[in-house]
Amino acid sequence: MLAALGFCTIGGFLLLTMFKRVSVLVALVLTPVVTAVAGGYGDELGPMALDGLSQVAPTGIMIAFAVLYFSLMIDAGLFEPLIRAILRIAKNDPVRVAVGTAVLTMCVGLDGDGASTFLITISALLPVYRRLGMSRLVLAGIVALGAGVMNMIPWGGPTARAAAALKLDTSDVITPLLPAFAAGLCWVLLASYLIGRRERTRLGALGRESGPEPTPEPTAVAATGDGPGTPRVAARAGTALTVFNLALTLALLTCLVLEAMPLPVLFVLAFAIALLVNHPRWEDQQALLEKHGNSVVLVTTMIFAAGVFTGILTGTGMIGKMAHAIVGVIPDGLGGHLPALVAVTSMPLSLVFTPDAYYFGILPVLAGTADSFGTDPAEVARAAVLGQMTTGFPLSPLTAATFILLGMSGVQLGEHQRFIFRWAFGSTLVMTAVAMATGAIPVCIRS
């Protein structure tokens, strides 16, 4: 019963959002509420939803101030040298921009944190895409591809969870997968090239008659509601202020990597300092907050709605029952191919299970089943990280980072999933093929 309700919740949510029947926020909140009430959990909805909200609250706070911080830095022109360098190297060619997007994402993704990867890469590259008239779906999609594969690194969440769940060393999981990991990166570059070629063709067909997508001028913005004469936010910082902004940003990124403080605290402090130094006047501070307040609301409301969604699914026990249901339907004839089956299904299941539910709920059961066929649990762990919340996490509605990517790039979840799903699934298939060829996971479990 609970498993069926869980699958109905996930399926209903995906259908409603992908076909644009309701907004993502409405679907995130009301879909689990309806199924929970149908399952007899109406009296417990409040505590379950509140627990989910408390889980995502730190992320919501971090994203709110991170969006404000990087928006301020864009307005101040901090990323202008990078933008000019990218345009100079790309020579206004969408193919080169697309491939450059993938390379930059891979470099930034080395920190193992999807949220910061999205914040940095989208902030830096969105103005480039606007200037060239390139689709923001392309930007979000390529960043998702690069960040997904990079999430396999040993200090990333999926690999660490897989190792912890099966009591393995992370080297047991990731070292044999290094050739597959390299193949995944090559696939991302190839996919970026192909997507870029398609975008170049699209822009050529348009004839560029209307010019590139209009870019909101960051030179000034009048605050609303304060009457005429409201001071306008300064356009670009001077040299000294630019040096300060660069030093502050580098210090912030260093502290993020070193985890000197909780991430929400770091962004709150960094934004307060940046706002005071860049806009010391109260009127200018208010103008900036009003200018970017809409972006903050859009992103944070999605994150909190996702908290309600996962809180209810977890609190009712739907996720746990779905895990057992999936394991229970594996035919005996496929038992000998279990690692390969885990690898192929790992990416799509990112849309159904949270990383904790999969790695701590499903993976141990799968490993135990495979053990009865004489396989090493590490092989099942390797199969899982080829897609479960690696290539799949930037498309999953169950991770807050997905809504950071969508909110900052300005695209809808359903459009994003339709656009990039096949490319992301391709990453998993390519890495699975290489993993099988190199023996990291067996084609068939040895009896």
FISELO-274721 format. One record per residue (C-alpha): residue in three letters; x, y, z; residue number from 1. Coordinates in steps of 0.5 Angstrom, whole numbers, plus 500, padded with zeros to 3 digits. Each point is the difference from the previous one (the first is absolute). Layout:
<atoms>
<ALA,<X,Y,Z>,NUM>
...
</atoms>
This chain:
<atoms>
<MET,<500,500,500>,1>
<LEU,<505,505,502>,2>
<ALA,<505,498,494>,3>
<ALA,<494,501,495>,4>
<LEU,<499,507,503>,5>
<GLY,<507,502,500>,6>
<PHE,<500,498,493>,7>
<CYS,<494,504,498>,8>
<THR,<503,506,504>,9>
<ILE,<506,500,496>,10>
<GLY,<497,498,493>,11>
<GLY,<494,505,501>,12>
<PHE,<505,506,502>,13>
<LEU,<504,498,494>,14>
<LEU,<494,500,495>,15>
<LEU,<498,507,503>,16>
<THR,<506,503,499>,17>
<MET,<503,498,494>,18>
<PHE,<493,501,496>,19>
<LYS,<499,507,504>,20>
<ARG,<494,498,503>,21>
<VAL,<501,504,506>,22>
<SER,<507,504,503>,23>
<VAL,<505,496,503>,24>
<LEU,<499,503,507>,25>
<VAL,<493,498,500>,26>
<ALA,<501,493,498>,27>
<LEU,<506,499,505>,28>
<VAL,<495,502,506>,29>
<LEU,<493,497,498>,30>
<THR,<502,494,496>,31>
<PRO,<503,496,507>,32>
<VAL,<495,503,504>,33>
<VAL,<494,497,496>,34>
<THR,<503,493,500>,35>
<ALA,<502,501,507>,36>
<VAL,<493,501,502>,37>
<ALA,<498,495,495>,38>
<GLY,<504,495,504>,39>
<GLY,<497,502,507>,40>
<TYR,<506,505,502>,41>
<GLY,<496,506,500>,42>
<ASP,<501,501,508>,43>
<GLU,<508,500,499>,44>
<LEU,<500,504,494>,45>
<GLY,<503,506,504>,46>
<PRO,<505,497,504>,47>
<MET,<503,497,494>,48>
<ALA,<500,506,496>,49>
<LEU,<503,504,505>,50>
<ASP,<506,495,501>,51>
<GLY,<501,500,492>,52>
<LEU,<500,508,501>,53>
<SER,<505,500,505>,54>
<GLN,<504,495,496>,55>
<VAL,<501,505,494>,56>
<ALA,<500,506,504>,57>
<PRO,<507,501,501>,58>
<THR,<501,499,492>,59>
<GLY,<494,505,499>,60>
<ILE,<504,505,504>,61>
<MET,<506,499,497>,62>
<ILE,<497,501,493>,63>
<ALA,<496,506,501>,64>
<PHE,<507,504,502>,65>
<ALA,<504,496,495>,66>
<VAL,<495,503,494>,67>
<LEU,<501,507,503>,68>
<TYR,<507,499,501>,69>
<PHE,<502,498,493>,70>
<SER,<494,505,497>,71>
<LEU,<504,505,504>,72>
<MET,<507,498,497>,73>
<ILE,<497,500,493>,74>
<ASP,<497,507,500>,75>
<ALA,<507,502,503>,76>
<GLY,<503,497,493>,77>
<LEU,<504,495,504>,78>
<PHE,<499,495,495>,79>
<GLU,<501,505,494>,80>
<PRO,<508,497,499>,81>
<LEU,<498,493,500>,82>
<ILE,<494,502,495>,83>
<ARG,<504,503,495>,84>
<ALA,<505,495,500>,85>
<ILE,<495,495,499>,86>
<LEU,<497,504,494>,87>
<ARG,<507,501,497>,88>
<ILE,<502,493,501>,89>
<ALA,<493,497,497>,90>
<LYS,<500,506,495>,91>
<ASN,<493,500,500>,92>
<ASP,<499,493,498>,93>
<PRO,<494,496,504>,94>
<VAL,<504,494,499>,95>
<ARG,<506,502,504>,96>
<VAL,<496,504,505>,97>
<ALA,<497,493,501>,98>
<VAL,<506,496,501>,99>
<GLY,<503,506,504>,100>
<THR,<494,499,505>,101>
<ALA,<501,493,501>,102>
<VAL,<508,501,501>,103>
<LEU,<498,505,505>,104>
<THR,<495,496,504>,105>
<MET,<505,494,501>,106>
<CYS,<505,505,503>,107>
<VAL,<495,503,505>,108>
<GLY,<497,493,501>,109>
<LEU,<507,498,503>,110>
<ASP,<497,502,507>,111>
<GLY,<495,495,500>,112>
<ASP,<494,505,502>,113>
<GLY,<495,500,494>,114>
<ALA,<497,506,503>,115>
<SER,<506,505,500>,116>
<THR,<502,497,493>,117>
<PHE,<493,502,497>,118>
<LEU,<500,507,504>,119>
<ILE,<507,502,497>,120>
<THR,<500,497,493>,121>
<ILE,<493,503,499>,122>
<SER,<502,506,503>,123>
<ALA,<506,501,495>,124>
<LEU,<497,497,494>,125>
<LEU,<493,503,500>,126>
<PRO,<502,507,497>,127>
<VAL,<504,496,495>,128>
<TYR,<494,496,497>,129>
<ARG,<495,506,500>,130>
<ARG,<505,504,496>,131>
<LEU,<501,495,495>,132>
<GLY,<492,498,500>,133>
<MET,<501,493,502>,134>
<SER,<495,496,504>,135>
<ARG,<500,500,507>,136>
<LEU,<498,493,500>,137>
<VAL,<507,498,496>,138>
<LEU,<503,504,506>,139>
<ALA,<496,496,505>,140>
<GLY,<501,493,497>,141>
<ILE,<507,500,498>,142>
<VAL,<502,503,507>,143>
<ALA,<495,494,503>,144>
<LEU,<504,495,496>,145>
<GLY,<507,502,502>,146>
<ALA,<498,501,507>,147>
<GLY,<497,493,500>,148>
<VAL,<506,496,498>,149>
<MET,<504,504,505>,150>
<ASN,<496,498,506>,151>
<MET,<503,493,499>,152>
<ILE,<507,503,503>,153>
<PRO,<501,497,507>,154>
<TRP,<499,505,504>,155>
<GLY,<493,501,497>,156>
<GLY,<494,498,503>,157>
<PRO,<498,494,496>,158>
<THR,<506,496,501>,159>
<ALA,<501,502,507>,160>
<ARG,<493,497,501>,161>
<ALA,<501,494,496>,162>
<ALA,<507,498,504>,163>
<ALA,<497,502,507>,164>
<ALA,<493,496,498>,165>
<LEU,<504,493,499>,166>
<LYS,<506,502,504>,167>
<LEU,<505,501,495>,168>
<ASP,<506,504,499>,169>
<THR,<499,506,494>,170>
<SER,<506,497,496>,171>
<ASP,<496,493,500>,172>
<VAL,<494,504,496>,173>
<ILE,<504,505,496>,174>
<THR,<507,498,498>,175>
<PRO,<497,494,495>,176>
<LEU,<495,505,497>,177>
<LEU,<506,505,498>,178>
<PRO,<499,498,493>,179>
<ALA,<493,501,500>,180>
<PHE,<500,506,503>,181>
<ALA,<505,503,495>,182>
<ALA,<495,497,495>,183>
<GLY,<495,504,503>,184>
<LEU,<503,506,500>,185>
<CYS,<502,499,492>,186>
<TRP,<493,499,499>,187>
<VAL,<498,506,503>,188>
<LEU,<504,504,496>,189>
<LEU,<498,496,494>,190>
<ALA,<493,502,502>,191>
<SER,<501,507,501>,192>
<TYR,<503,501,493>,193>
<LEU,<494,496,497>,194>
<ILE,<495,505,504>,195>
<GLY,<504,506,498>,196>
<ARG,<500,498,493>,197>
<ARG,<493,499,500>,198>
<GLU,<499,507,504>,199>
<ARG,<505,503,494>,200>
<THR,<495,498,495>,201>
<ARG,<494,502,504>,202>
<LEU,<503,507,500>,203>
<GLY,<502,500,493>,204>
<ALA,<493,498,498>,205>
<LEU,<497,506,504>,206>
<GLY,<505,505,496>,207>
<ARG,<502,503,506>,208>
<GLU,<495,506,497>,209>
<SER,<497,502,507>,210>
<GLY,<507,499,503>,211>
<PRO,<502,496,506>,212>
<GLU,<496,500,506>,213>
<PRO,<499,506,504>,214>
<THR,<504,501,506>,215>
<PRO,<498,504,505>,216>
<GLU,<504,506,501>,217>
<PRO,<504,499,507>,218>
<THR,<502,508,500>,219>
<ALA,<494,502,504>,220>
<VAL,<493,498,502>,221>
<ALA,<495,504,504>,222>
<ALA,<497,498,506>,223>
<THR,<492,499,500>,224>
<GLY,<496,503,505>,225>
<ASP,<504,505,503>,226>
<GLY,<498,505,495>,227>
<PRO,<504,505,495>,228>
<GLY,<507,501,501>,229>
<THR,<502,494,503>,230>
<PRO,<507,499,499>,231>
<ARG,<503,495,495>,232>
<VAL,<504,494,502>,233>
<ALA,<507,501,497>,234>
<ALA,<502,497,493>,235>
<ARG,<507,498,501>,236>
<ALA,<505,500,506>,237>
<GLY,<507,504,499>,238>
<THR,<507,496,500>,239>
<ALA,<501,500,508>,240>
<LEU,<493,498,501>,241>
<THR,<500,494,494>,242>
<VAL,<507,498,504>,243>
<PHE,<496,500,507>,244>
<ASN,<494,496,496>,245>
<LEU,<505,495,497>,246>
<ALA,<504,499,507>,247>
<LEU,<493,499,504>,248>
<THR,<497,495,495>,249>
<LEU,<507,496,500>,250>
<ALA,<500,500,507>,251>
<LEU,<493,498,500>,252>
<LEU,<501,494,496>,253>
<THR,<506,498,504>,254>
<CYS,<496,500,506>,255>
<LEU,<495,496,497>,256>
<VAL,<505,494,498>,257>
<LEU,<503,500,506>,258>
<GLU,<493,500,504>,259>
<ALA,<502,506,505>,260>
<MET,<493,501,502>,261>
<PRO,<493,498,498>,262>
<LEU,<499,502,493>,263>
<PRO,<494,504,501>,264>
<VAL,<504,504,505>,265>
<LEU,<505,501,495>,266>
<PHE,<496,503,495>,267>
<VAL,<496,504,505>,268>
<LEU,<506,503,502>,269>
<ALA,<503,501,493>,270>
<PHE,<494,503,497>,271>
<ALA,<500,505,506>,272>
<ILE,<507,502,499>,273>
<ALA,<499,501,493>,274>
<LEU,<494,504,500>,275>
<LEU,<503,505,505>,276>
<VAL,<506,501,496>,277>
<ASN,<497,500,493>,278>
<HIS,<494,504,502>,279>
<PRO,<501,504,507>,280>
<ARG,<494,504,499>,281>
<TRP,<493,497,503>,282>
<GLU,<497,502,493>,283>
<ASP,<504,497,496>,284>
<GLN,<500,493,504>,285>
<GLN,<492,500,500>,286>
<ALA,<500,501,493>,287>
<LEU,<505,494,499>,288>
<LEU,<496,496,504>,289>
<GLU,<493,502,497>,290>
<LYS,<504,498,493>,291>
<HIS,<502,493,502>,292>
<GLY,<494,499,505>,293>
<ASN,<496,496,495>,294>
<SER,<506,495,498>,295>
<VAL,<501,499,507>,296>
<VAL,<492,498,501>,297>
<LEU,<500,496,494>,298>
<VAL,<506,495,502>,299>
<THR,<498,500,508>,300>
<THR,<493,498,499>,301>
<MET,<502,494,495>,302>
<ILE,<505,498,506>,303>
<PHE,<495,500,505>,304>
<ALA,<494,497,496>,305>
<ALA,<505,494,499>,306>
<GLY,<501,500,507>,307>
<VAL,<493,499,501>,308>
<PHE,<500,494,494>,309>
<THR,<506,496,503>,310>
<GLY,<497,501,507>,311>
<ILE,<494,497,499>,312>
<LEU,<502,494,496>,313>
<THR,<505,499,505>,314>
<GLY,<496,501,506>,315>
<THR,<494,495,497>,316>
<GLY,<505,495,499>,317>
<MET,<499,500,492>,318>
<ILE,<507,500,498>,319>
<GLY,<502,494,504>,320>
<LYS,<494,496,498>,321>
<MET,<502,502,492>,322>
<ALA,<507,498,501>,323>
<HIS,<498,493,503>,324>
<ALA,<495,500,494>,325>
<ILE,<505,501,495>,326>
<VAL,<505,495,503>,327>
<GLY,<494,495,500>,328>
<VAL,<498,500,493>,329>
<ILE,<507,498,497>,330>
<PRO,<499,493,497>,331>
<ASP,<504,495,501>,332>
<GLY,<503,499,493>,333>
<LEU,<503,507,501>,334>
<GLY,<503,499,506>,335>
<GLY,<507,498,497>,336>
<HIS,<500,507,496>,337>
<LEU,<498,504,506>,338>
<PRO,<506,505,500>,339>
<ALA,<499,501,493>,340>
<LEU,<492,501,502>,341>
<VAL,<502,505,506>,342>
<ALA,<505,504,495>,343>
<VAL,<494,501,495>,344>
<THR,<495,502,504>,345>
<SER,<504,504,505>,346>
<MET,<499,506,496>,347>
<PRO,<492,500,499>,348>
<LEU,<499,498,507>,349>
<SER,<503,507,502>,350>
<LEU,<493,503,499>,351>
<VAL,<497,495,505>,352>
<PHE,<505,499,506>,353>
<THR,<504,505,504>,354>
<PRO,<507,498,500>,355>
<ASP,<499,498,508>,356>
<ALA,<494,496,498>,357>
<TYR,<504,496,494>,358>
<TYR,<507,499,503>,359>
<PHE,<498,499,507>,360>
<GLY,<493,496,499>,361>
<ILE,<501,497,493>,362>
<LEU,<507,499,499>,363>
<PRO,<501,495,506>,364>
<VAL,<495,496,498>,365>
<LEU,<502,500,492>,366>
<ALA,<507,498,503>,367>
<GLY,<498,494,504>,368>
<THR,<496,497,494>,369>
<ALA,<506,501,496>,370>
<ASP,<504,497,505>,371>
<SER,<496,493,500>,372>
<PHE,<502,500,493>,373>
<GLY,<507,500,502>,374>
<THR,<502,507,498>,375>
<ASP,<504,506,504>,376>
<PRO,<495,505,503>,377>
<ALA,<505,505,497>,378>
<GLU,<498,499,493>,379>
<VAL,<493,501,502>,380>
<ALA,<502,507,503>,381>
<ARG,<504,502,494>,382>
<ALA,<494,498,496>,383>
<ALA,<496,505,504>,384>
<VAL,<504,506,500>,385>
<LEU,<500,500,492>,386>
<GLY,<494,503,500>,387>
<GLN,<496,501,507>,388>
<MET,<500,507,502>,389>
<THR,<507,501,496>,390>
<THR,<497,501,492>,391>
<GLY,<493,500,503>,392>
<PHE,<500,505,506>,393>
<PRO,<500,506,495>,394>
<LEU,<493,498,498>,395>
<SER,<497,497,506>,396>
<PRO,<495,504,504>,397>
<LEU,<502,497,506>,398>
<THR,<507,504,501>,399>
<ALA,<500,507,502>,400>
<ALA,<506,501,495>,401>
<THR,<495,499,494>,402>
<PHE,<496,506,502>,403>
<ILE,<506,504,500>,404>
<LEU,<502,498,493>,405>
<LEU,<493,502,498>,406>
<GLY,<499,506,504>,407>
<MET,<506,503,498>,408>
<SER,<500,499,492>,409>
<GLY,<493,501,500>,410>
<VAL,<497,494,497>,411>
<GLN,<494,495,502>,412>
<LEU,<501,493,503>,413>
<GLY,<496,497,495>,414>
<GLU,<504,503,494>,415>
<HIS,<506,499,503>,416>
<GLN,<499,492,501>,417>
<ARG,<497,499,493>,418>
<PHE,<506,504,497>,419>
<ILE,<506,497,504>,420>
<PHE,<497,493,502>,421>
<ARG,<503,496,494>,422>
<TRP,<507,503,500>,423>
<ALA,<500,499,508>,424>
<PHE,<498,493,499>,425>
<GLY,<505,499,494>,426>
<SER,<506,502,505>,427>
<THR,<497,494,505>,428>
<LEU,<500,495,494>,429>
<VAL,<507,502,497>,430>
<MET,<503,499,507>,431>
<THR,<497,494,501>,432>
<ALA,<502,497,494>,433>
<VAL,<507,502,501>,434>
<ALA,<500,497,508>,435>
<MET,<498,494,497>,436>
<ALA,<505,500,495>,437>
<THR,<505,501,505>,438>
<GLY,<498,495,505>,439>
<ALA,<497,505,505>,440>
<ILE,<494,497,500>,441>
<PRO,<498,493,497>,442>
<VAL,<496,499,494>,443>
<CYS,<497,494,504>,444>
<ILE,<501,498,507>,445>
<ARG,<504,494,501>,446>
<SER,<497,494,503>,447>
</atoms>
